[in-house]
Amino acid sequence: MPLIESTHWTPPDDHWLMPDYDVETFDTRLIQQYLLLMDQPATPPQVYQFLEGLADELSERFLPAITKELEDNRAPEETDADVARNRRRLIFQFRQHQFATQLLAPALTKYPGQWAILHPLLLAHRPFNRTSAAENAVMKSTVLAAHQELGLPTDPATIDNRWKNLNEQVDLLLTQRKIHHFQQWMNRKAEYPVSEEAMRNLWKQEQILAANQIIHQELTEPITAKHLAEEENSSRAADLL
């Protein structure tokens, strides 16, 4: 089944993609993931019906309203490009609000604090964040160095399993951080990012913070504790001399 990225369907506006029943898109995958999470039927007709509701709300109700508002409140110095840029920003932010209120909020009610269960839903939502090969290599080398320092096994299988486990912990912490942001946004305690690029950069920043936190907890703290214990033992030995 072909997969179409919906950002390439009606650029530059971030509309929900309404495909034929036999076409899979990132949007249909997201809705399917949500319906499965909520123990609801996730067949193509059900996915299409749910997606159609989101698309109609955006295109038929929100879009005409903000188009009129932007034109009515247009400043004399504003160009067509300025108006188009503001329109794209509002469409992107509204779509994120739809995700927050109509998908994430019900899922949070059903699975409060269950990050592992909620993780696939956040993973399926654009913009995506991917761990690069370079980042994986850094994590592997960090794990290897820590195991050497702590006298733990350093065979390839052990190192491989350990860094994958740490990456899973990072993913769950990132999910928790993402959800916190969405809760702030949907409750109007902060403003949604203005573009997909801005949100992607925010997720990358949060991913780095999550990775640093997990590395500190799982690797740095044990090494620090080991060094402190060695210093204490050395001090005791010196006192006995």
VENFENCOR-V983913 format. One record per helix or strand. SS is the DSSP state (A for helix, B for strand). FROM is the first residue (numbers start at 1). TO is the last residue. If there is no record, write none. Layout:
ss->SS from->FROM to->TO
ss->SS from->FROM to->TO
This chain:
ss->B from->3 to->4
ss->A from->6 to->8
ss->B from->24 to->25
ss->A from->26 to->37
ss->A from->44 to->72
ss->A from->80 to->110
ss->A from->115 to->123
ss->A from->133 to->150
ss->A from->156 to->186
ss->A from->196 to->240
